[in-house]
Amino acid sequence: MSGPLVVLVGPTGVGKSTVGRLLAERLGVAHRDTDDDIVAAEGRTVAELFRDFGEAAFRATEKRAVHRALGEHHGVLSLGGGSILDADTRALLAGQPVVHLTMGVEEALRRPGLTADRPLLAVDPRTRWRELAEARRHLYEQVATAVVATDGRTPEEVAAAIAVDEITAKAGAHGRNPRVAGAGWSGPWGAARLDEDRSLRPEENR
């Protein structure tokens, strides 16, 4: 199967770009961020694109950027927080090794620069962040093959939790235990135990 080694999704401010760069360094591959692709192509920041053209136009641009990156990139790919709103994008992510990075609202608001260049959080960031995170949660869960909590952890610790052979080899939830449950990992068949090398499918552990 072609495509990225790992795709990172999650709410605004969770650290997809920072963790993505660190993870790529660990794996010795390139990192790509679709928001950066959009800014480079359009010559405007994300906030300026929202302001000048509106959210619908931005989402259309974002969709093209994400689909292009999924077809071209073979390293670590970080997606914008709202990219999973598009059904075609979610369909393309099916079968890909997608890691959903999570955090709580209190953690989000402790992070510096949460509202910087984020037009959807310009007014009442606490309430708006919670609303967006909750509204999109089921979509992140729909595409994810693994979940890693970032609360109270450094980006380096989060990257270390993801950098395991099973995920990077694209086994995803159908492979062997990624062995990062103790760092906040879980999969569709429930959380695995740390350092336990067994299948994630319950029927294979009988």
C-alpha positions in Angstrom: 0.0 0.0 0.0 1.4 3.4 -1.0 1.1 6.6 1.0 2.6 8.1 4.1 4.2 6.1 6.9 2.1 7.9 9.5 -0.7 10.5 9.2 -1.4 12.7 12.2 -4.8 14.1 12.8 -6.4 15.8 15.8 -7.8 19.1 17.1 -6.3 22.5 16.6 -3.3 23.1 18.7 -2.7 19.5 19.7 0.8 19.6 18.2 0.5 17.7 14.9 3.2 19.8 13.2 5.7 19.7 16.1 5.2 16.0 16.8 5.3 15.3 13.1 8.7 16.9 12.7 10.1 15.1 15.7 8.6 11.8 14.6 10.0 12.2 11.1 13.5 12.9 12.5 13.2 9.7 14.6 12.2 7.6 11.6 14.7 9.2 9.2 12.0 10.4 6.7 10.6 13.7 5.5 7.8 15.5 7.3 5.0 17.4 5.4 2.3 19.6 6.8 -0.7 20.4 4.5 -1.2 23.8 6.1 2.3 24.7 5.1 1.6 23.4 1.6 -1.5 25.7 1.4 0.4 28.8 2.6 3.2 28.2 0.1 0.8 27.7 -2.8 -1.5 30.5 -2.0 1.0 33.1 -0.7 -1.3 33.8 2.3 -1.6 32.6 5.8 -4.5 30.3 6.8 -6.1 33.3 8.7 -5.8 35.5 5.6 -7.4 32.8 3.4 -10.3 32.5 5.8 -10.7 36.3 6.0 -10.3 37.0 2.2 -12.2 34.0 0.8 -14.3 32.4 3.6 -14.2 29.0 5.2 -15.9 27.1 2.3 -13.2 28.3 -0.2 -10.5 27.4 2.3 -11.9 23.9 2.8 -11.9 23.3 -1.0 -8.2 24.4 -1.1 -7.4 22.3 1.9 -9.1 19.2 0.3 -6.9 19.5 -2.8 -3.8 19.9 -0.7 -4.5 16.9 1.5 -5.4 14.7 -1.4 -2.2 15.7 -3.2 -0.1 15.0 -0.2 -1.7 11.6 0.5 -0.8 10.6 -3.0 2.8 12.0 -3.1 4.2 11.9 0.4 5.8 8.8 1.9 7.0 10.1 5.3 5.1 11.6 8.2 2.1 13.8 7.2 0.4 16.3 9.5 -3.2 17.3 8.5 -5.0 20.5 9.5 -7.6 20.1 12.3 -10.6 20.5 10.0 -9.4 18.4 7.1 -11.3 15.3 8.2 -14.6 17.2 7.8 -14.5 16.2 4.1 -16.0 12.8 3.4 -13.8 12.2 0.4 -10.7 12.9 2.5 -12.0 10.4 5.2 -12.4 7.8 2.5 -8.8 8.3 1.3 -7.6 7.9 4.9 -9.3 4.5 5.2 -6.6 1.8 5.5 -3.8 4.4 6.2 -1.9 4.4 9.5 -3.6 7.4 11.1 -2.8 8.5 14.6 -5.3 10.7 16.4 -3.6 13.0 18.8 -5.9 14.1 21.7 -5.9 16.6 24.5 -8.4 18.1 26.9 -9.6 21.7 26.9 -7.5 22.7 29.9 -4.4 21.3 28.3 -5.3 23.2 25.1 -5.6 26.5 26.8 -2.3 26.0 28.7 -0.4 25.8 25.4 1.1 29.1 24.1 -0.1 30.4 20.8 -3.3 28.3 20.7 -5.3 31.1 19.0 -2.4 32.5 16.8 -3.4 32.4 13.1 -6.5 30.4 14.0 -9.6 32.3 12.9 -12.1 29.8 14.2 -10.7 30.5 17.8 -10.6 34.3 17.5 -13.7 34.7 19.8 -14.0 32.9 23.2 -11.3 30.4 22.5 -12.2 28.1 25.4 -15.8 27.6 24.4 -15.0 27.5 20.7 -12.1 25.0 21.0 -14.3 22.7 23.1 -17.2 22.9 20.6 -14.9 22.2 17.6 -13.1 19.3 19.4 -16.4 17.6 20.4 -18.1 18.1 17.0 -15.1 16.6 15.2 -14.2 13.8 17.7 -16.2 11.1 16.0 -14.6 12.0 12.6 -11.1 11.7 14.0 -12.1 8.3 15.6 -13.6 7.2 12.3 -10.2 7.5 10.5 -7.8 6.7 13.3 -6.0 3.3 13.7 -4.4 4.5 16.9 -5.0 7.2 19.6 -2.2 9.0 21.5 -3.0 11.4 24.4 -0.8 14.4 24.6 -1.9 15.8 27.9 1.0 16.6 30.3 3.5 15.2 27.8 6.3 16.8 25.8 6.2 16.6 22.0 9.3 14.4 22.2 7.4 11.9 24.4 4.5 11.9 22.1 6.7 11.3 19.1 8.4 8.4 21.0 5.1 6.8 21.7 4.2 6.7 18.0 7.6 5.7 16.7 7.2 1.9 16.7 7.8 -0.6 13.9 4.2 -1.8 13.8 2.7 1.5 12.9 5.4 2.8 10.7 5.4 -0.5 8.8 1.7 0.2 8.1 0.4 -2.8 10.0 -1.8 -0.3 11.9 -4.6 -1.9 13.9 -4.3 -5.1 11.9 -0.7 -5.7 12.9 1.0 -6.5 16.2 0.8 -4.5 19.4 2.4 -1.1 19.0 3.3 -1.3 22.6 2.7 2.3 23.5 -0.5 1.8 25.6 1.3 2.9 28.7 1.9 6.2 26.9 -1.8 6.7 26.0 -2.2 4.4 23.0 -5.5 2.6 22.2 -6.9 1.0 19.1 -10.3 -0.2 17.8 -10.1 -3.4 19.9 -9.2 -1.6 23.1 -6.0 -0.5 24.8 -3.1 -3.0 24.7 -0.7 -3.4 27.6 2.7 -1.8 27.5 5.5 -4.0 26.1 3.2 -6.9 25.3 3.8 -8.4 21.9 0.4 -9.8 21.0 -2.2 -9.2 18.3 -4.7 -6.4 18.8 -7.5 -8.6 17.5 -9.1 -10.3 20.6 -9.8 -13.5 18.7 -6.1 -14.0 17.9 -5.2 -14.0 21.6 -7.4 -16.9 22.7 
